[in-house]
Amino acid sequence: ASSGAGNYLVPIETPLLFAGFDRAVMQRFAGDFSQFGFSAVQGGTSSQAGAPKAVKPGDGISAVLVSGDLAIHGAGTVSYVDGDRVYAFGHPLLGFGAVQLPMARAEFVYTLASTMASTKIANLGETIGAIEQDRLTGLAGRLGAAPPMIPVELRLAGPRFEKALRIRVVQHPKITPLLVAVSTLQGTAVSTEDFFI
Protein backbone atom coordinates (compact mmCIF):
# COMPACT_ATOMS: atom_id res chain seq x y z
CA ALA A 1 0.00 0.00 0.00
CA SER A 2 1.25 3.45 -0.82
CA SER A 3 1.92 6.10 1.80
CA GLY A 4 -1.24 7.44 3.40
CA ALA A 5 -3.37 4.47 2.37
CA GLY A 6 -4.19 3.64 6.00
CA ASN A 7 -6.03 0.34 6.35
CA TYR A 8 -7.10 0.22 2.71
CA LEU A 9 -5.47 -1.77 -0.06
CA VAL A 10 -4.50 0.16 -3.18
CA PRO A 11 -3.28 -1.15 -6.55
CA ILE A 12 0.47 -1.54 -6.99
CA GLU A 13 1.88 1.37 -8.99
CA THR A 14 2.67 0.50 -12.61
CA PRO A 15 6.23 1.36 -13.70
CA LEU A 16 6.28 4.09 -16.35
CA LEU A 17 9.56 4.11 -18.25
CA PHE A 18 11.28 7.41 -19.14
CA ALA A 19 14.06 7.55 -21.76
CA GLY A 20 16.14 10.70 -22.18
CA PHE A 21 14.94 12.37 -18.96
CA ASP A 22 17.05 13.74 -16.10
CA ARG A 23 16.28 12.27 -12.69
CA ALA A 24 15.47 15.75 -11.31
CA VAL A 25 12.79 16.25 -13.97
CA MET A 26 11.28 12.83 -13.23
CA GLN A 27 11.24 13.57 -9.49
CA ARG A 28 9.57 16.94 -10.06
CA PHE A 29 6.59 15.21 -11.72
CA ALA A 30 6.63 11.96 -9.70
CA GLY A 31 3.62 13.01 -7.62
CA ASP A 32 1.61 13.93 -10.71
CA PHE A 33 2.27 10.54 -12.34
CA SER A 34 1.57 8.77 -9.02
CA GLN A 35 -2.00 10.12 -9.17
CA PHE A 36 -2.44 8.04 -12.34
CA GLY A 37 -1.03 4.96 -10.55
CA PHE A 38 2.49 5.17 -12.03
CA SER A 39 5.96 5.04 -10.55
CA ALA A 40 8.55 6.78 -12.74
CA VAL A 41 11.63 4.69 -13.61
CA GLN A 42 14.48 5.04 -16.09
CA GLY A 43 14.14 3.16 -19.38
CA GLY A 44 15.72 3.27 -22.80
CA THR A 45 15.17 2.80 -26.51
CA SER A 46 16.54 0.25 -28.97
CA SER A 47 16.52 0.09 -32.75
CA GLN A 48 15.62 -3.62 -33.05
CA ALA A 49 16.29 -3.40 -36.78
CA GLY A 50 15.83 -6.37 -39.06
CA ALA A 51 13.00 -8.50 -40.41
CA PRO A 52 9.74 -8.08 -38.49
CA LYS A 53 8.99 -10.91 -36.08
CA ALA A 54 5.57 -12.28 -35.23
CA VAL A 55 4.18 -11.24 -31.86
CA LYS A 56 3.52 -14.17 -29.52
CA PRO A 57 2.48 -14.69 -25.89
CA GLY A 58 5.33 -13.87 -23.53
CA ASP A 59 6.78 -11.14 -25.77
CA GLY A 60 7.20 -7.64 -24.41
CA ILE A 61 5.15 -4.73 -25.73
CA SER A 62 4.86 -1.10 -24.74
CA ALA A 63 2.02 1.39 -24.70
CA VAL A 64 3.73 4.54 -26.00
CA LEU A 65 2.78 7.90 -24.48
CA VAL A 66 5.68 10.01 -25.82
CA SER A 67 8.11 9.18 -28.64
CA GLY A 68 10.86 10.97 -30.55
CA ASP A 69 13.84 12.66 -28.87
CA LEU A 70 12.32 11.60 -25.55
CA ALA A 71 10.21 8.55 -24.74
CA ILE A 72 7.66 7.64 -22.09
CA HIS A 73 6.05 4.21 -22.21
CA GLY A 74 4.53 1.48 -20.09
CA ALA A 75 5.86 -2.00 -20.82
CA GLY A 76 4.22 -5.35 -20.20
CA THR A 77 3.81 -8.87 -21.51
CA VAL A 78 1.63 -10.20 -24.31
CA SER A 79 -1.00 -12.59 -22.92
CA TYR A 80 -2.71 -13.82 -26.09
CA VAL A 81 -2.66 -13.23 -29.85
CA ASP A 82 -5.66 -13.92 -32.11
CA GLY A 83 -4.82 -13.05 -35.71
CA ASP A 84 -4.01 -9.33 -35.66
CA ARG A 85 -5.57 -8.84 -32.19
CA VAL A 86 -3.19 -8.60 -29.22
CA TYR A 87 -4.14 -8.89 -25.53
CA ALA A 88 -1.55 -7.90 -22.94
CA PHE A 89 -0.55 -6.79 -19.43
CA GLY A 90 -3.33 -8.48 -17.40
CA HIS A 91 -3.93 -5.15 -15.63
CA PRO A 92 -4.83 -1.63 -16.76
CA LEU A 93 -2.26 0.99 -17.75
CA LEU A 94 -4.34 4.16 -17.41
CA GLY A 95 -7.75 2.56 -17.09
CA PHE A 96 -9.25 5.02 -19.59
CA GLY A 97 -11.31 2.45 -21.50
CA ALA A 98 -11.32 3.18 -25.24
CA VAL A 99 -7.94 4.71 -26.16
CA GLN A 100 -5.68 5.22 -29.17
CA LEU A 101 -2.09 4.52 -28.05
CA PRO A 102 0.77 3.35 -30.25
CA MET A 103 1.83 -0.23 -29.50
CA ALA A 104 5.54 -0.96 -29.78
CA ARG A 105 7.86 -3.86 -29.09
CA ALA A 106 9.56 -3.84 -25.69
CA GLU A 107 12.88 -5.43 -24.80
CA PHE A 108 13.09 -6.35 -21.13
CA VAL A 109 16.61 -5.68 -19.88
CA TYR A 110 16.37 -6.48 -16.19
CA THR A 111 13.85 -7.29 -13.47
CA LEU A 112 14.33 -5.64 -10.08
CA ALA A 113 12.71 -8.06 -7.63
CA SER A 114 11.33 -6.61 -4.42
CA THR A 115 8.72 -7.60 -1.87
CA MET A 116 7.61 -3.95 -1.79
CA ALA A 117 7.34 -3.25 -5.54
CA SER A 118 9.10 -5.28 -8.23
CA THR A 119 9.74 -3.53 -11.53
CA LYS A 120 11.12 -4.28 -14.97
CA ILE A 121 13.60 -2.15 -16.88
CA ALA A 122 12.68 -2.16 -20.59
CA ASN A 123 13.79 -0.57 -23.84
CA LEU A 124 11.28 0.77 -26.34
CA GLY A 125 11.38 -0.80 -29.81
CA GLU A 126 9.64 -0.20 -33.13
CA THR A 127 5.93 0.60 -33.37
CA ILE A 128 3.82 -2.40 -34.43
CA GLY A 129 0.20 -1.32 -34.02
CA ALA A 130 -2.38 0.42 -31.86
CA ILE A 131 -3.74 -0.21 -28.39
CA GLU A 132 -7.48 0.39 -28.52
CA GLN A 133 -8.74 -0.71 -25.09
CA ASP A 134 -7.27 -0.05 -21.63
CA ARG A 135 -9.54 -1.96 -19.23
CA LEU A 136 -9.42 -3.44 -15.73
CA THR A 137 -8.31 -6.84 -17.05
CA GLY A 138 -5.64 -5.58 -19.45
CA LEU A 139 -4.92 -3.95 -22.80
CA ALA A 140 -6.29 -4.94 -26.19
CA GLY A 141 -4.93 -3.76 -29.50
CA ARG A 142 -4.44 -4.51 -33.15
CA LEU A 143 -1.26 -5.06 -35.16
CA GLY A 144 -0.78 -2.71 -38.11
CA ALA A 145 -1.00 1.07 -38.35
CA ALA A 146 -0.29 3.23 -35.32
CA PRO A 147 -2.74 5.97 -34.28
CA PRO A 148 -1.85 9.63 -34.91
CA MET A 149 0.01 11.55 -32.21
CA ILE A 150 0.41 15.27 -31.53
CA PRO A 151 3.72 16.62 -32.91
CA VAL A 152 5.55 18.96 -30.52
CA GLU A 153 8.70 20.93 -31.35
CA LEU A 154 10.63 23.07 -28.87
CA ARG A 155 13.58 25.28 -29.84
CA LEU A 156 15.92 27.10 -27.45
CA ALA A 157 18.75 29.44 -28.45
CA GLY A 158 21.37 31.27 -26.44
CA PRO A 159 24.73 32.95 -27.13
CA ARG A 160 26.59 29.64 -26.91
CA PHE A 161 24.02 27.02 -27.80
CA GLU A 162 21.00 26.06 -29.81
CA LYS A 163 18.77 23.18 -28.81
CA ALA A 164 15.80 21.54 -30.50
CA LEU A 165 13.43 18.92 -29.15
CA ARG A 166 11.01 16.99 -31.36
CA ILE A 167 8.50 14.61 -29.84
CA ARG A 168 5.08 13.11 -30.49
CA VAL A 169 2.52 12.88 -27.68
CA VAL A 170 -0.64 10.76 -27.37
CA GLN A 171 -3.98 12.49 -27.75
CA HIS A 172 -5.98 12.19 -24.54
CA PRO A 173 -7.47 15.06 -22.51
CA LYS A 174 -6.54 13.53 -19.14
CA ILE A 175 -2.85 12.75 -19.70
CA THR A 176 -1.61 14.86 -22.64
CA PRO A 177 -1.11 18.10 -20.65
CA LEU A 178 1.08 16.31 -18.09
CA LEU A 179 3.14 14.60 -20.81
CA VAL A 180 3.73 17.91 -22.59
CA ALA A 181 4.68 19.60 -19.30
CA VAL A 182 7.29 17.01 -18.27
CA SER A 183 8.73 16.87 -21.81
CA THR A 184 8.92 20.67 -22.03
CA LEU A 185 10.73 20.90 -18.70
CA GLN A 186 13.23 18.32 -19.91
CA GLY A 187 13.62 20.24 -23.17
CA THR A 188 14.45 23.45 -21.32
CA ALA A 189 16.95 21.74 -18.99
CA VAL A 190 20.23 23.33 -20.07
CA SER A 191 23.33 24.26 -18.12
CA THR A 192 23.22 27.85 -16.79
CA GLU A 193 26.72 28.46 -18.14
CA ASP A 194 25.39 27.92 -21.67
CA PHE A 195 23.51 31.21 -21.32
CA PHE A 196 26.71 33.23 -20.90
CA ILE A 197 29.58 33.93 -23.27
For each residue, the residues with C-beta under 8 A, 3 or more apart:
1: 5 8 9 10
2: 5 10 13 34
3:
4:
5: 1 2 8 9 10
6:
7:
8: 1 5
9: 1 5
10: 1 2 5
11: 37 91
12: 117
13: 2 34 37 38 39 117
14: 37 38 39 74 91 93
15: 38 39 41 74 75 119 120
16: 33 38 39 40 41 65 72 73 74
17: 41 42 43 44 62 71 72 73 74 75 121 122 124
18: 21 26 40 41 42 43 70 71 72
19: 42 43 44 45 70 71 72 73 123 124
20: 69 70 71 186
21: 18 25 26 42 70 182 186
22: 25 26 186 189
23: 26 27 42
24: 27 28 189
25: 21 22 28 29 182 185 186 189
26: 18 21 22 23 29 30 40 42 182
27: 23 24 30 40
28: 24 25 182 185
29: 25 26 32 33 40 178 181 182 185
30: 26 27 33 34 39 40
31: 34 35
32: 29 35 36 178 182
33: 16 29 30 36 38 39 40 178
34: 2 13 30 31 37 38 39
35: 31 32
36: 32 33 94 175 178
37: 11 13 14 34 94 95
38: 13 14 15 16 33 34 74
39: 13 14 15 16 30 33 34 117 119
40: 16 18 26 27 29 30 33
41: 15 16 17 18 119 121
42: 17 18 19 21 23 26 121
43: 17 18 19 71 73 75 121 122 123 124
44: 17 19 109 121 122 123 124
45: 19 71 123 124 125
46: 107 123 124 125
47: 125 126
48: 105 107 125 126
49:
50:
51:
52: 128
53:
54:
55: 59 61 78 81 86 105 128 143
56: 59 78 81
57: 77 78 79 80 81
58: 77 78
59: 55 56 77 78 105
60: 75 76 77 78 105 106 107 108 122
61: 55 75 76 77 78 86 88 103 104 105 106 128
62: 17 73 74 75 76 103 104 105 106 122 124 125
63: 73 74 76 93 101 102 103 131 134 139
64: 67 71 72 73 101 102 103 104 124 127 170
65: 16 72 73 74 101 169 170 175 179
66: 70 71 72 73 167 168 169 170 179 183
67: 64 71 73 102 104 124 127 149 167 168
68: 71 165 166 167 168
69: 20 165 166 167
70: 18 19 20 21 66 165 167 183 186 187
71: 17 18 19 20 43 45 64 66 67 68 124
72: 16 17 18 19 64 65 66 179 182 183
73: 16 17 19 43 62 63 64 65 66 67 104 106 122 124
74: 14 15 16 17 38 62 63 65 93
75: 15 17 43 60 61 62 106 108 120 122 124
76: 60 61 62 63 88 89 90 91 93 106 139
77: 57 58 59 60 61 88 89 90
78: 55 56 57 58 59 60 61 81 86 87 88
79: 57 87 88 89 90 138
80: 57 86 87
81: 55 56 57 78 85 86 87
82: 85 87
83:
84: 129 142 143 144
85: 81 82 140 141 142 143
86: 55 61 78 80 81 103 129 140 141 142 143
87: 78 79 80 81 82 138 139 140
88: 61 76 77 78 79 138 139 140 141
89: 76 77 79 92 93 138 139
90: 76 77 79 137 138
91: 11 14 76 136 137 138
92: 89 95 134 135 136 137 138 139
93: 14 63 74 76 89 101 134 139
94: 36 37 99 134 172 174 175
95: 37 92 134 135 136
96: 99 134 172 174 175
97: 133 134 135
98: 132 133
99: 94 96 131 132 133 134 172
100: 130 131 132 147 148 170 171
101: 63 64 65 93 130 131 134 141 147 170
102: 63 64 67 127 129 130 131 146 147 149 170
103: 61 62 63 64 86 127 128 129 130 131 141 143 146
104: 61 62 64 67 73 124 125 126 127 128
105: 48 55 59 60 61 62 124 125 126 128
106: 60 61 62 73 75 76 122 123 124 125
107: 46 48 60 122 123 125
108: 60 75 111 120 121 122
109: 44 121 122 123
110: 120 121
111: 108 118 119 120 121
112: 118 119 120 121
113: 118
114: 117 118 119
115:
116:
117: 12 13 39 114
118: 111 112 113 114
119: 15 39 41 111 112 114
120: 15 75 108 110 111 112
121: 17 41 42 43 44 108 109 110 111 112
122: 17 43 44 60 62 73 75 106 107 108 109
123: 19 43 44 45 46 106 107 109
124: 17 19 43 44 45 46 62 64 67 71 73 75 104 105 106
125: 45 46 47 48 62 104 105 106 107
126: 47 48 104 105
127: 64 67 102 103 104 146
128: 52 55 61 103 104 105 143
129: 84 86 102 103 141 142 143 144 145 146
130: 100 101 102 103 141 142 144 145 146 147
131: 63 99 100 101 102 103 134 139 140 141
132: 98 99 100 140 141 142
133: 97 98 99 139 140 141
134: 63 92 93 94 95 96 97 99 101 131 139
135: 92 95 97 138 139 140
136: 91 92 95
137: 90 91 92
138: 79 87 88 89 90 91 92 135
139: 63 76 87 88 89 92 93 131 133 134 135
140: 85 86 87 88 131 132 133 135
141: 85 86 88 101 103 129 130 131 132 133
142: 84 85 86 129 130 132
143: 55 84 85 86 103 128 129
144: 84 129 130
145: 129 130
146: 102 103 127 129 130 149
147: 100 101 102 130 171
148: 100 171
149: 67 102 146 168 169 170 171
150: 168 169 170 171 176
151: 166 167 168
152: 165 166 167 168 169 180 183 184
153: 164 165 166
154: 164 165 184 187 188
155: 162 163 164 165
156: 161 162 163 164 187 188 190
157: 161 162 163
158: 161 162 190 194 195
159: 195 196 197
160: 194 195 196 197
161: 156 157 158 190 194
162: 155 156 157 158
163: 155 156 157 187 190
164: 153 154 155 156
165: 68 69 70 152 153 154 155 183 186 187
166: 68 69 151 152 153
167: 66 67 68 69 70 151 152 183
168: 66 67 68 149 150 151 152
169: 65 66 149 150 152 176 179 180 183
170: 64 65 66 100 101 102 149 150 175 176 179
171: 100 147 148 149 150 176
172: 94 96 99 175 176
173: 176
174: 94 96
175: 36 65 94 96 170 172 178 179
176: 150 169 170 171 172 173 179 180
177: 180 181
178: 29 32 33 36 175 181 182
179: 65 66 72 169 170 175 176 182 183
180: 152 169 176 177 183 184
181: 29 177 178 184 185
182: 21 25 26 28 29 32 72 178 179 185 186
183: 66 70 72 152 165 167 169 179 180 186 187
184: 152 154 180 181 187 188
185: 25 28 29 181 182 188 189
186: 20 21 22 25 70 165 182 183 189
187: 70 154 156 163 165 183 184
188: 154 156 184 185
189: 22 24 25 185 186
190: 156 158 161 163 194 195
191: 194
192: 195 196
193: 196
194: 158 160 161 190 191
195: 158 159 160 190 192
196: 159 160 192 193
197: 159 160
